[in-house]
Amino acid sequence: MSGAFRCIVLIPSYNSGELLHRTVAEVLTVWPDVVVVSDGSQDGSQHALDDLLPHHAGLRLVRLQRNGGKGRAVLYGAQWAAQAGFTHILTMDADGQHPARYLPEFMAESRQNLQAMILGKPVFGPDAPALRVWGRKLSNGLVWLETAGAVKDCLFGFRVYPLPPFLQAMQKSRFMRGFDFDPEIAVRLVWMGVAAVNKPAPVQYLEKSDGGISHFQYGRDNARLTFMHIRLFLTWLWRMFCGKRKSFLSTKHDQNCG
């Protein structure tokens, strides 16, 4: 990947309504290459880009017949991007939460750190629901521990990933296909040796009257996150044990040789 940088904005979308068109139109004003993965949408949003596609050569739409979750949609889009010759993907949500105007800054940061992932660190405004702001603190605390502080926010999906390690991590695991995608992929990549650059970016929460949507289901998705954190924490403990054991055996071997 040395010296190469070709990045595409990847937007997974499931029943995003009118927000999808608005989000993509805003992105196209600052970045020409965009792939939207319609993840089994049935609300008509899978056709929301019909007026944009003929006028933007860099805009692509991938339609999945069945809804399989955010991580699965991003994986399909990443595989398409790799086959198309892109080296990096910038992921962002279709619901208007992530700031399209920050795309050039994140792209520039990635160009300067080709083998790192650029992780958005959310700057919350007064419109942010208190439950979401406080609810993510536990997840962030666990991920901070598991990555030795490398990942400052594990749930914000506004990120740039280098494609080779991203695809390697995703294809090695049968997890990370739903709402657990954002936190787990960040941890797994850190464990693989991928550096994390944390960059602040504002987050916007839209009211229902403005078209705001949320597919988060508290029971199902909190259970998924709990299972994910248990798996990651146990893996982290095992990695710590193996690392200390290896260090102990190496020290003992050096003493014997001495």
C-alpha positions in Angstrom: 0.0 0.0 0.0 3.1 2.2 0.1 2.3 5.5 -1.6 -1.1 4.5 -2.8 -4.3 6.2 -1.8 -7.6 5.8 -3.5 -10.5 6.1 -1.2 -14.3 5.7 -1.7 -17.1 6.8 0.7 -19.1 3.7 1.7 -22.6 4.3 3.0 -24.7 1.3 4.2 -28.4 2.0 4.1 -31.4 0.2 5.5 -34.8 1.9 5.1 -33.2 5.3 5.3 -36.1 7.2 3.7 -35.4 10.6 2.2 -32.3 11.0 4.3 -30.3 8.8 2.0 -30.7 11.1 -1.0 -29.9 14.1 1.2 -26.8 12.4 2.6 -25.4 11.2 -0.7 -26.1 14.6 -2.4 -24.1 16.3 0.4 -21.2 13.8 0.0 -21.0 14.3 -3.7 -20.4 18.0 -3.3 -17.0 17.2 -1.6 -16.0 13.8 -2.8 -16.8 12.1 -6.2 -16.4 8.4 -5.3 -19.3 6.9 -3.4 -20.8 3.4 -3.0 -24.1 2.9 -1.3 -25.1 -0.6 -0.1 -28.8 -0.9 0.1 -29.2 -3.6 2.8 -32.5 -5.2 1.8 -34.4 -1.8 2.0 -38.1 -2.0 1.4 -39.2 1.6 2.0 -38.4 2.8 -1.5 -35.0 4.3 -0.5 -33.3 1.7 -2.7 -34.5 3.8 -5.6 -33.8 7.2 -3.9 -30.6 7.7 -6.0 -32.1 7.1 -9.4 -31.9 10.8 -10.3 -28.2 11.1 -9.1 -26.8 8.0 -10.7 -26.9 9.2 -14.3 -25.0 12.4 -13.5 -22.2 11.1 -11.2 -19.8 8.6 -12.7 -18.3 7.9 -9.3 -21.6 7.0 -7.6 -22.4 3.3 -7.4 -25.3 1.4 -5.8 -25.1 -2.2 -4.5 -28.4 -3.8 -3.7 -28.7 -6.7 -1.3 -31.9 -8.7 -1.4 -31.9 -9.5 2.3 -31.3 -7.3 5.3 -28.2 -8.7 7.1 -27.0 -5.9 9.3 -24.6 -3.0 9.1 -21.4 -5.0 9.3 -22.5 -7.4 6.5 -23.4 -4.4 4.3 -20.1 -2.7 4.9 -18.3 -6.0 4.1 -20.1 -6.3 0.8 -19.2 -2.7 -0.1 -15.6 -3.1 1.0 -15.2 -6.2 -1.2 -16.7 -4.3 -4.1 -14.3 -1.4 -3.5 -11.3 -3.6 -3.3 -12.2 -5.2 -6.6 -12.7 -1.8 -8.1 -9.1 -0.8 -7.2 -9.7 1.3 -4.1 -7.2 1.2 -1.2 -9.3 2.7 1.5 -13.0 3.2 2.5 -14.5 5.9 4.5 -17.7 4.6 6.2 -20.5 6.9 7.2 -24.2 6.5 8.1 -27.1 7.3 5.8 -29.1 9.0 8.4 -27.5 12.4 8.4 -25.6 12.1 11.7 -22.1 12.2 10.2 -20.8 15.5 8.8 -20.1 15.3 5.0 -18.1 18.6 5.2 -15.5 16.8 7.3 -14.8 14.2 4.5 -11.8 16.1 3.0 -10.1 16.5 6.5 -10.5 12.7 7.2 -9.3 11.9 3.7 -6.2 14.1 4.1 -5.5 12.5 7.5 -5.7 9.1 5.9 -3.4 10.1 3.0 -0.8 11.1 5.6 -1.2 7.8 7.6 -1.9 5.2 4.9 -1.7 2.2 7.1 -3.7 3.6 10.0 -7.4 3.8 10.6 -8.8 7.2 11.1 -11.5 7.0 13.8 -14.0 9.8 14.3 -14.4 10.9 17.9 -17.9 12.4 18.3 -18.4 16.0 19.5 -22.0 16.0 20.9 -24.2 19.0 20.5 -27.2 19.9 22.7 -29.5 17.8 20.5 -27.7 14.6 21.5 -30.0 12.2 23.6 -28.5 11.9 27.1 -29.3 8.2 27.1 -27.0 7.6 24.1 -24.3 9.8 25.4 -24.1 8.1 28.7 -24.9 4.7 27.5 -21.8 4.5 25.3 -19.5 5.2 28.2 -19.4 1.6 29.3 -18.6 0.3 25.8 -15.9 2.9 25.4 -14.4 2.1 28.8 -14.1 -1.6 27.9 -12.6 -0.9 24.5 -10.2 1.6 26.0 -9.0 -1.2 28.2 -8.8 -3.8 25.4 -6.8 -1.5 23.1 -4.6 0.2 25.8 -6.3 3.5 25.1 -5.8 3.5 21.3 -9.6 3.7 20.5 -11.2 6.8 22.0 -14.8 6.1 20.8 -15.8 2.7 19.6 -19.4 3.3 18.4 -18.9 6.3 16.0 -19.1 5.0 12.5 -17.4 7.9 10.7 -14.1 6.3 9.9 -11.4 5.6 7.3 -10.1 2.0 7.0 -7.2 0.7 4.9 -8.8 -2.1 2.9 -6.3 -5.0 3.2 -6.3 -5.4 7.0 -10.0 -4.5 7.2 -10.9 -7.3 4.8 -8.6 -9.7 6.5 -10.1 -9.0 9.9 -13.7 -9.3 8.6 -13.2 -12.5 6.7 -11.5 -14.2 9.6 -14.5 -13.7 11.8 -18.2 -14.8 11.6 -19.1 -12.0 13.9 -19.1 -8.2 13.3 -22.1 -8.4 10.9 -24.6 -6.4 12.9 -24.6 -3.6 15.4 -21.5 -5.1 16.9 -19.5 -4.1 13.8 -18.1 -0.7 14.7 -16.6 -1.5 18.2 -15.3 -5.0 17.3 -13.6 -4.1 14.1 -11.7 -1.3 15.8 -10.5 -3.6 18.5 -9.5 -6.4 16.1 -7.6 -4.0 13.9 -5.6 -2.6 16.8 -4.8 -6.2 17.9 -3.5 -6.7 14.3 -1.1 -3.8 14.7 -3.1 -1.2 12.8 -2.5 2.3 14.3 -5.6 4.3 15.3 -5.7 8.1 14.7 -8.6 9.6 16.6 -10.1 12.8 15.0 -12.9 14.9 16.4 -16.1 15.3 14.4 -19.5 16.7 15.3 -22.5 14.4 15.4 -26.1 15.5 14.6 -29.2 13.8 15.8 -32.3 14.6 13.8 -35.9 14.6 15.2 -38.5 12.4 13.7 -40.1 15.5 12.3 -36.9 16.1 10.3 -36.8 12.5 9.0 -34.6 11.2 11.8 -34.6 7.4 12.0 -33.1 4.8 14.3 -33.0 1.0 13.8 -31.4 0.3 17.2 -33.4 -2.2 19.1 -32.5 -2.0 22.8 -33.1 -5.6 23.7 -31.6 -7.3 20.6 -28.7 -4.9 20.1 -27.7 -4.5 23.7 -27.7 -8.3 24.0 -25.4 -8.4 20.9 -23.1 -5.8 22.4 -23.0 -7.6 25.7 -22.0 -10.9 24.0 -19.4 -9.0 21.9 -17.8 -7.4 25.0 -17.7 -10.8 26.8 -15.9 -12.4 23.8 -13.5 -9.5 23.4 -12.7 -9.3 27.1 -12.0 -13.0 27.4 -9.8 -12.8 24.3 -8.0 -9.8 25.8 -7.3 -11.7 29.0 -6.0 -14.7 27.0 -3.7 -12.4 24.9 -2.4 -10.8 28.1 -1.7 -14.2 29.6 0.0 -15.5 26.5 2.1 -12.3 26.3 3.2 -12.5 29.9 3.9 -16.3 29.6 6.0 -15.7 26.4 7.9 -12.9 28.2 8.5 -15.2 31.2 9.7 -18.1 29.1 12.0 -15.8 27.1 13.5 -14.3 30.3 14.0 -17.8 31.7 15.7 -19.0 28.5 18.0 -16.0 28.5 19.0 -16.7 32.1 19.7 -20.3 31.4 21.8 -19.4 28.4 23.7 -16.9 30.5 
